[in-house]
């Protein structure tokens, strides 16, 4: 029996777990705030955000604050469901059931 078969591969990396954890408790978070909170480089963060976006787990919008462009991210309903299911599987695994 493969105990890890129900884990969602989209959330295997520490960076993606961090991104989703931050987005689950905030309505919107800017790229720069995610970068700061998770201590990731621009390129590394962008790669992980793109993967989560392609899975339809997060969405983004670009806006201008004054003259500066800003990108903000939020978790989708599909992302919330998938992440909660992943956390439930982790909990089952930890409890040994």
N, CA, C and O atoms as CSV, one atom per row, in Angstrom:
chain,resi,resn,atom,element,x,y,z
A,1,UNK,N,N,0.850,-1.187,0.000
A,1,UNK,CA,C,0.000,0.000,0.000
A,1,UNK,C,C,0.891,1.244,0.000
A,1,UNK,O,O,1.807,1.361,0.814
A,2,UNK,N,N,0.620,2.150,-0.899
A,2,UNK,CA,C,1.399,3.381,-0.985
A,2,UNK,C,C,0.714,4.457,-0.157
A,2,UNK,O,O,-0.321,4.996,-0.547
A,3,UNK,N,N,1.311,4.763,0.999
A,3,UNK,CA,C,0.709,5.732,1.910
A,3,UNK,C,C,0.719,7.154,1.353
A,3,UNK,O,O,-0.046,8.004,1.809
A,4,UNK,N,N,1.573,7.412,0.381
A,4,UNK,CA,C,1.698,8.763,-0.149
A,4,UNK,C,C,0.869,9.002,-1.404
A,4,UNK,O,O,0.897,10.099,-1.962
A,5,UNK,N,N,0.128,7.986,-1.858
A,5,UNK,CA,C,-0.576,8.095,-3.133
A,5,UNK,C,C,-1.638,9.188,-3.161
A,5,UNK,O,O,-1.955,9.704,-4.233
A,6,UNK,N,N,-2.192,9.549,-2.011
A,6,UNK,CA,C,-3.243,10.568,-1.994
A,6,UNK,C,C,-2.713,11.979,-1.788
A,6,UNK,O,O,-3.488,12.934,-1.737
A,7,UNK,N,N,-1.389,12.116,-1.670
A,7,UNK,CA,C,-0.797,13.450,-1.548
A,7,UNK,C,C,-0.857,14.136,-2.909
A,7,UNK,O,O,-0.676,13.495,-3.944
A,8,UNK,N,N,-1.107,15.415,-2.898
A,8,UNK,CA,C,-1.181,16.189,-4.132
A,8,UNK,C,C,0.230,16.635,-4.517
A,8,UNK,O,O,0.874,17.382,-3.781
A,9,UNK,N,N,0.696,16.180,-5.658
A,9,UNK,CA,C,2.058,16.500,-6.104
A,9,UNK,C,C,2.290,18.002,-6.295
A,9,UNK,O,O,3.428,18.466,-6.220
A,10,UNK,N,N,1.238,18.749,-6.537
A,10,UNK,CA,C,1.377,20.198,-6.709
A,10,UNK,C,C,1.879,20.874,-5.439
A,10,UNK,O,O,2.416,21.980,-5.490
A,11,UNK,N,N,1.704,20.208,-4.299
A,11,UNK,CA,C,2.084,20.802,-3.015
A,11,UNK,C,C,3.303,20.125,-2.385
A,11,UNK,O,O,3.548,20.292,-1.190
A,12,UNK,N,N,4.068,19.367,-3.168
A,12,UNK,CA,C,5.213,18.654,-2.612
A,12,UNK,C,C,6.342,19.570,-2.175
A,12,UNK,O,O,7.045,19.258,-1.214
A,13,UNK,N,N,6.534,20.688,-2.852
A,13,UNK,CA,C,7.666,21.549,-2.505
A,13,UNK,C,C,7.330,22.454,-1.325
A,13,UNK,O,O,6.182,22.852,-1.124
A,14,UNK,N,N,8.352,22.761,-0.564
A,14,UNK,CA,C,8.217,23.662,0.582
A,14,UNK,C,C,7.700,25.029,0.126
A,14,UNK,O,O,6.875,25.641,0.804
A,15,UNK,N,N,8.180,25.499,-1.013
A,15,UNK,CA,C,7.760,26.808,-1.523
A,15,UNK,C,C,6.262,26.827,-1.814
A,15,UNK,O,O,5.575,27.781,-1.450
A,16,UNK,N,N,5.757,25.798,-2.458
A,16,UNK,CA,C,4.323,25.765,-2.804
A,16,UNK,C,C,3.458,25.595,-1.571
A,16,UNK,O,O,2.374,26.172,-1.486
A,17,UNK,N,N,3.930,24.804,-0.612
A,17,UNK,CA,C,3.205,24.701,0.660
A,17,UNK,C,C,3.132,26.070,1.319
A,17,UNK,O,O,2.091,26.458,1.850
A,18,UNK,N,N,4.236,26.793,1.282
A,18,UNK,CA,C,4.275,28.130,1.871
A,18,UNK,C,C,3.353,29.102,1.160
A,18,UNK,O,O,2.613,29.847,1.802
A,19,UNK,N,N,3.396,29.098,-0.163
A,19,UNK,CA,C,2.535,29.985,-0.954
A,19,UNK,C,C,1.072,29.726,-0.611
A,19,UNK,O,O,0.318,30.653,-0.314
A,20,UNK,N,N,0.683,28.457,-0.656
A,20,UNK,CA,C,-0.714,28.121,-0.396
A,20,UNK,C,C,-1.101,28.447,1.042
A,20,UNK,O,O,-2.213,28.914,1.286
A,21,UNK,N,N,-0.212,28.211,1.990
A,21,UNK,CA,C,-0.512,28.512,3.391
A,21,UNK,C,C,-0.767,30.006,3.583
A,21,UNK,O,O,-1.701,30.395,4.285
A,22,UNK,N,N,0.057,30.832,2.965
A,22,UNK,CA,C,-0.118,32.293,3.063
A,22,UNK,C,C,-1.425,32.708,2.398
A,22,UNK,O,O,-2.174,33.513,2.952
A,23,UNK,N,N,-1.702,32.169,1.223
A,23,UNK,CA,C,-2.904,32.568,0.491
A,23,UNK,C,C,-4.186,32.060,1.142
A,23,UNK,O,O,-5.241,32.675,0.989
A,24,UNK,N,N,-4.109,30.955,1.861
A,24,UNK,CA,C,-5.308,30.414,2.512
A,24,UNK,C,C,-5.802,31.323,3.637
A,24,UNK,O,O,-6.988,31.311,3.965
A,25,UNK,N,N,-4.910,32.105,4.225
A,25,UNK,CA,C,-5.304,32.947,5.360
A,25,UNK,C,C,-5.346,34.438,5.013
A,25,UNK,O,O,-5.564,35.275,5.889
A,26,UNK,N,N,-5.139,34.763,3.745
A,26,UNK,CA,C,-5.203,36.151,3.268
A,26,UNK,C,C,-6.021,36.200,1.993
A,26,UNK,O,O,-5.913,35.310,1.149
A,27,UNK,N,N,-6.841,37.237,1.845
A,27,UNK,CA,C,-7.650,37.368,0.627
A,27,UNK,C,C,-6.774,37.550,-0.600
A,27,UNK,O,O,-6.987,36.910,-1.630
A,28,UNK,N,N,-5.790,38.426,-0.484
A,28,UNK,CA,C,-4.862,38.712,-1.580
A,28,UNK,C,C,-3.492,39.001,-0.992
A,28,UNK,O,O,-3.371,39.590,0.081
A,29,UNK,N,N,-2.466,38.578,-1.711
A,29,UNK,CA,C,-1.090,38.845,-1.282
A,29,UNK,C,C,-0.282,39.230,-2.516
A,29,UNK,O,O,-0.383,38.593,-3.565
A,30,UNK,N,N,0.518,40.278,-2.375
A,30,UNK,CA,C,1.326,40.739,-3.497
A,30,UNK,C,C,2.531,39.828,-3.712
A,30,UNK,O,O,2.961,39.108,-2.810
A,31,UNK,N,N,3.053,39.881,-4.914
A,31,UNK,CA,C,4.252,39.126,-5.264
A,31,UNK,C,C,5.380,39.470,-4.290
A,31,UNK,O,O,6.049,38.579,-3.766
A,32,UNK,N,N,5.588,40.769,-4.050
A,32,UNK,CA,C,6.684,41.188,-3.180
A,32,UNK,C,C,6.500,40.706,-1.745
A,32,UNK,O,O,7.475,40.352,-1.082
A,33,UNK,N,N,5.266,40.690,-1.262
A,33,UNK,CA,C,5.011,40.204,0.097
A,33,UNK,C,C,5.287,38.703,0.179
A,33,UNK,O,O,5.896,38.239,1.143
A,34,UNK,N,N,4.842,37.940,-0.825
A,34,UNK,CA,C,5.140,36.503,-0.844
A,34,UNK,C,C,6.647,36.268,-0.865
A,34,UNK,O,O,7.161,35.406,-0.152
A,35,UNK,N,N,7.340,37.035,-1.681
A,35,UNK,CA,C,8.793,36.908,-1.800
A,35,UNK,C,C,9.454,37.154,-0.442
A,35,UNK,O,O,10.361,36.425,-0.039
A,36,UNK,N,N,8.994,38.175,0.242
A,36,UNK,CA,C,9.562,38.528,1.547
A,36,UNK,C,C,9.216,37.479,2.607
A,36,UNK,O,O,10.091,37.029,3.347
A,37,UNK,N,N,7.948,37.093,2.678
A,37,UNK,CA,C,7.508,36.127,3.689
A,37,UNK,C,C,8.185,34.770,3.541
A,37,UNK,O,O,8.512,34.119,4.533
A,38,UNK,N,N,8.393,34.348,2.291
A,38,UNK,CA,C,8.902,33.003,2.031
A,38,UNK,C,C,10.394,32.975,1.727
A,38,UNK,O,O,10.966,31.905,1.521
A,39,UNK,N,N,11.028,34.146,1.697
A,39,UNK,CA,C,12.464,34.245,1.420
A,39,UNK,C,C,12.856,33.534,0.125
A,39,UNK,O,O,13.787,32.729,0.096
A,40,UNK,N,N,12.127,33.850,-0.939
A,40,UNK,CA,C,12.395,33.251,-2.246
A,40,UNK,C,C,12.904,34.313,-3.210
A,40,UNK,O,O,12.621,35.500,-3.048
A,41,UNK,N,N,13.657,33.874,-4.213
A,41,UNK,CA,C,14.089,34.793,-5.259
A,41,UNK,C,C,12.917,35.050,-6.205
A,41,UNK,O,O,11.946,34.294,-6.221
A,42,UNK,N,N,13.015,36.113,-6.986
A,42,UNK,CA,C,11.962,36.424,-7.964
A,42,UNK,C,C,11.689,35.236,-8.882
A,42,UNK,O,O,10.540,34.843,-9.082
A,43,UNK,N,N,12.755,34.672,-9.433
A,43,UNK,CA,C,12.607,33.574,-10.386
A,43,UNK,C,C,12.018,32.321,-9.770
A,43,UNK,O,O,11.160,31.672,-10.368
A,44,UNK,N,N,12.475,31.984,-8.583
A,44,UNK,CA,C,11.981,30.794,-7.899
A,44,UNK,C,C,10.502,30.956,-7.559
A,44,UNK,O,O,9.703,30.051,-7.800
A,45,UNK,N,N,10.143,32.102,-7.002
A,45,UNK,CA,C,8.742,32.355,-6.659
A,45,UNK,C,C,7.867,32.337,-7.910
A,45,UNK,O,O,6.796,31.728,-7.910
A,46,UNK,N,N,8.314,32.997,-8.967
A,46,UNK,CA,C,7.533,33.048,-10.205
A,46,UNK,C,C,7.282,31.654,-10.767
A,46,UNK,O,O,6.188,31.369,-11.255
A,47,UNK,N,N,8.282,30.789,-10.704
A,47,UNK,CA,C,8.134,29.418,-11.208
A,47,UNK,C,C,7.072,28.658,-10.421
A,47,UNK,O,O,6.228,27.984,-11.013
A,48,UNK,N,N,7.104,28.759,-9.105
A,48,UNK,CA,C,6.129,28.053,-8.276
A,48,UNK,C,C,4.726,28.645,-8.426
A,48,UNK,O,O,3.739,27.910,-8.448
A,49,UNK,N,N,4.640,29.962,-8.527
A,49,UNK,CA,C,3.334,30.595,-8.745
A,49,UNK,C,C,2.735,30.151,-10.071
A,49,UNK,O,O,1.539,29.870,-10.155
A,50,UNK,N,N,3.561,30.087,-11.102
A,50,UNK,CA,C,3.087,29.662,-12.426
A,50,UNK,C,C,2.531,28.236,-12.367
A,50,UNK,O,O,1.482,27.952,-12.946
A,51,UNK,N,N,3.227,27.352,-11.675
A,51,UNK,CA,C,2.767,25.958,-11.567
A,51,UNK,C,C,1.416,25.883,-10.851
A,51,UNK,O,O,0.533,25.135,-11.270
A,52,UNK,N,N,1.253,26.646,-9.785
A,52,UNK,CA,C,-0.023,26.645,-9.063
A,52,UNK,C,C,-1.126,27.291,-9.891
A,52,UNK,O,O,-2.284,26.878,-9.828
A,53,UNK,N,N,-0.761,28.301,-10.662
A,53,UNK,CA,C,-1.741,28.940,-11.545
A,53,UNK,C,C,-2.178,27.978,-12.651
A,53,UNK,O,O,-3.364,27.899,-12.969
A,54,UNK,N,N,-1.239,27.259,-13.228
A,54,UNK,CA,C,-1.568,26.296,-14.291
A,54,UNK,C,C,-2.460,25.177,-13.774
A,54,UNK,O,O,-3.241,24.604,-14.535
A,55,UNK,N,N,-2.351,24.861,-12.480
A,55,UNK,CA,C,-3.222,23.855,-11.869
A,55,UNK,C,C,-4.569,24.446,-11.468
A,55,UNK,O,O,-5.428,23.737,-10.944
A,56,UNK,N,N,-4.756,25.739,-11.712
A,56,UNK,CA,C,-5.980,26.475,-11.355
A,56,UNK,C,C,-6.184,26.593,-9.848
A,56,UNK,O,O,-7.314,26.740,-9.383
A,57,UNK,N,N,-5.099,26.529,-9.089
A,57,UNK,CA,C,-5.192,26.632,-7.634
A,57,UNK,C,C,-5.067,28.068,-7.141
A,57,UNK,O,O,-5.495,28.380,-6.030
A,58,UNK,N,N,-4.489,28.937,-7.949
A,58,UNK,CA,C,-4.395,30.349,-7.592
A,58,UNK,C,C,-4.740,31.188,-8.812
A,58,UNK,O,O,-4.687,30.713,-9.946
A,59,UNK,N,N,-5.093,32.436,-8.561
A,59,UNK,CA,C,-5.329,33.389,-9.636
A,59,UNK,C,C,-4.560,34.668,-9.296
A,59,UNK,O,O,-4.138,34.872,-8.158
A,60,UNK,N,N,-4.391,35.508,-10.290
A,60,UNK,CA,C,-3.679,36.751,-10.048
A,60,UNK,C,C,-4.338,37.884,-10.807
A,60,UNK,O,O,-5.086,37.675,-11.762
A,61,UNK,N,N,-4.038,39.081,-10.355
A,61,UNK,CA,C,-4.451,40.271,-11.108
A,61,UNK,C,C,-3.330,41.282,-11.029
A,61,UNK,O,O,-2.652,41.426,-10.012
A,62,UNK,N,N,-3.161,41.971,-12.131
A,62,UNK,CA,C,-2.139,43.015,-12.207
A,62,UNK,C,C,-2.834,44.352,-12.081
A,62,UNK,O,O,-3.882,44.590,-12.681
A,63,UNK,N,N,-2.231,45.217,-11.289
A,63,UNK,CA,C,-2.791,46.547,-11.098
A,63,UNK,C,C,-1.646,47.535,-10.926
A,63,UNK,O,O,-0.485,47.144,-10.799
A,64,UNK,N,N,-1.976,48.784,-10.925
A,64,UNK,CA,C,-0.973,49.821,-10.694
A,64,UNK,C,C,-1.264,50.505,-9.374
A,64,UNK,O,O,-2.404,50.866,-9.080
A,65,UNK,N,N,-0.219,50.677,-8.586
A,65,UNK,CA,C,-0.308,51.461,-7.363
A,65,UNK,C,C,0.537,52.695,-7.642
A,65,UNK,O,O,1.767,52.639,-7.650
A,66,UNK,N,N,-0.145,53.804,-7.868
A,66,UNK,CA,C,0.555,54.983,-8.379
A,66,UNK,C,C,1.039,54.648,-9.777
A,66,UNK,O,O,0.237,54.319,-10.652
A,67,UNK,N,N,2.318,54.728,-9.990
A,67,UNK,CA,C,2.883,54.380,-11.297
A,67,UNK,C,C,3.566,53.026,-11.300
A,67,UNK,O,O,4.129,52.608,-12.311
A,68,UNK,N,N,3.516,52.343,-10.164
A,68,UNK,CA,C,4.218,51.058,-10.052
A,68,UNK,C,C,3.263,49.896,-10.309
A,68,UNK,O,O,2.174,49.846,-9.737
A,69,UNK,N,N,3.671,48.964,-11.169
A,69,UNK,CA,C,2.842,47.774,-11.371
A,69,UNK,C,C,2.905,46.869,-10.147
A,69,UNK,O,O,3.944,46.763,-9.496
A,70,UNK,N,N,1.807,46.232,-9.846
A,70,UNK,CA,C,1.741,45.302,-8.712
A,70,UNK,C,C,0.922,44.094,-9.140
A,70,UNK,O,O,-0.110,44.228,-9.797
A,71,UNK,N,N,1.391,42.925,-8.763
A,71,UNK,CA,C,0.653,41.698,-9.033
A,71,UNK,C,C,0.227,41.110,-7.699
A,71,UNK,O,O,1.049,40.916,-6.804
A,72,UNK,N,N,-1.060,40.829,-7.573
A,72,UNK,CA,C,-1.568,40.228,-6.344
A,72,UNK,C,C,-2.170,38.862,-6.669
A,72,UNK,O,O,-2.752,38.651,-7.733
A,73,UNK,N,N,-2.011,37.953,-5.726
A,73,UNK,CA,C,-2.438,36.572,-5.900
A,73,UNK,C,C,-3.495,36.222,-4.871
A,73,UNK,O,O,-3.520,36.772,-3.770
A,74,UNK,N,N,-4.364,35.303,-5.246
A,74,UNK,CA,C,-5.368,34.771,-4.322
A,74,UNK,C,C,-5.607,33.310,-4.666
A,74,UNK,O,O,-5.346,32.863,-5.784
A,75,UNK,N,N,-6.104,32.584,-3.690
A,75,UNK,CA,C,-6.377,31.164,-3.896
A,75,UNK,C,C,-7.777,31.014,-4.499
A,75,UNK,O,O,-8.695,31.750,-4.135
A,76,UNK,N,N,-7.935,30.074,-5.409
A,76,UNK,CA,C,-9.241,29.811,-6.030
A,76,UNK,C,C,-10.022,28.823,-5.168
A,76,UNK,O,O,-9.455,28.200,-4.270
A,77,UNK,N,N,-11.300,28.679,-5.431
A,77,UNK,CA,C,-12.100,27.680,-4.710
A,77,UNK,C,C,-11.529,26.285,-4.930
A,77,UNK,O,O,-11.464,25.475,-4.004
A,78,UNK,N,N,-11.116,26.014,-6.164
A,78,UNK,CA,C,-10.506,24.717,-6.482
A,78,UNK,C,C,-9.215,24.527,-5.676
A,78,UNK,O,O,-8.934,23.437,-5.179
A,79,UNK,N,N,-8.442,25.601,-5.558
A,79,UNK,CA,C,-7.204,25.543,-4.791
A,79,UNK,C,C,-7.458,25.295,-3.317
A,79,UNK,O,O,-6.742,24.519,-2.684
A,80,UNK,N,N,-8.477,25.950,-2.764
A,80,UNK,CA,C,-8.827,25.742,-1.350
A,80,UNK,C,C,-9.188,24.286,-1.098
A,80,UNK,O,O,-8.732,23.677,-0.130
A,81,UNK,N,N,-10.011,23.740,-1.981
A,81,UNK,CA,C,-10.441,22.356,-1.819
A,81,UNK,C,C,-9.248,21.400,-1.932
A,81,UNK,O,O,-9.089,20.503,-1.104
A,82,UNK,N,N,-8.421,21.592,-2.942
A,82,UNK,CA,C,-7.273,20.710,-3.147
A,82,UNK,C,C,-6.286,20.798,-1.987
A,82,UNK,O,O,-5.753,19.777,-1.552
A,83,UNK,N,N,-6.038,22.003,-1.482
A,83,UNK,CA,C,-5.086,22.172,-0.390
A,83,UNK,C,C,-5.630,21.567,0.895
A,83,UNK,O,O,-4.889,20.927,1.641
A,84,UNK,N,N,-6.922,21.764,1.163
A,84,UNK,CA,C,-7.524,21.155,2.354
A,84,UNK,C,C,-7.476,19.632,2.279
A,84,UNK,O,O,-7.211,18.971,3.284
A,85,UNK,N,N,-7.728,19.072,1.104
A,85,UNK,CA,C,-7.641,17.618,0.932
A,85,UNK,C,C,-6.211,17.144,1.171
A,85,UNK,O,O,-5.994,16.107,1.797
A,86,UNK,N,N,-5.243,17.897,0.675
A,86,UNK,CA,C,-3.836,17.556,0.872
A,86,UNK,C,C,-3.487,17.582,2.363
A,86,UNK,O,O,-2.821,16.673,2.861
A,87,UNK,N,N,-3.931,18.612,3.068
A,87,UNK,CA,C,-3.664,18.704,4.504
A,87,UNK,C,C,-4.325,17.562,5.259
A,87,UNK,O,O,-3.744,17.033,6.207
A,88,UNK,N,N,-5.528,17.173,4.856
A,88,UNK,CA,C,-6.207,16.037,5.492
A,88,UNK,C,C,-5.423,14.742,5.294
A,88,UNK,O,O,-5.321,13.927,6.211
A,89,UNK,N,N,-4.873,14.555,4.098
A,89,UNK,CA,C,-4.056,13.359,3.838
A,89,UNK,C,C,-2.776,13.379,4.666
A,89,UNK,O,O,-2.347,12.346,5.181
A,90,UNK,N,N,-2.168,14.552,4.792
A,90,UNK,CA,C,-0.974,14.673,5.637
A,90,UNK,C,C,-1.294,14.303,7.080
A,90,UNK,O,O,-0.539,13.589,7.739
A,91,UNK,N,N,-2.427,14.804,7.552
A,91,UNK,CA,C,-2.837,14.512,8.931
A,91,UNK,C,C,-3.074,13.016,9.131
A,91,UNK,O,O,-2.663,12.454,10.146
A,92,UNK,N,N,-3.730,12.372,8.175
A,92,UNK,CA,C,-3.957,10.922,8.261
A,92,UNK,C,C,-2.615,10.184,8.289
A,92,UNK,O,O,-2.427,9.246,9.064
A,93,UNK,N,N,-1.706,10.612,7.448
A,93,UNK,CA,C,-0.384,9.986,7.374
A,93,UNK,C,C,0.356,10.114,8.709
A,93,UNK,O,O,0.952,9.153,9.196
A,94,UNK,N,N,0.306,11.304,9.284
A,94,UNK,CA,C,0.985,11.553,10.557
A,94,UNK,C,C,0.368,10.725,11.674
A,94,UNK,O,O,1.077,10.203,12.535
A,95,UNK,N,N,-0.943,10.608,11.656
A,95,UNK,CA,C,-1.642,9.843,12.699
A,95,UNK,C,C,-1.567,8.334,12.450
A,95,UNK,O,O,-1.943,7.536,13.309
A,96,UNK,N,N,-1.081,7.957,11.274
A,96,UNK,CA,C,-0.918,6.535,10.967
A,96,UNK,C,C,-2.190,5.804,10.622
A,96,UNK,O,O,-2.277,4.587,10.787
A,97,UNK,N,N,-3.207,6.555,10.132
A,97,UNK,CA,C,-4.458,5.868,9.775
A,97,UNK,C,C,-4.603,5.715,8.288
A,97,UNK,O,O,-5.596,5.160,7.818
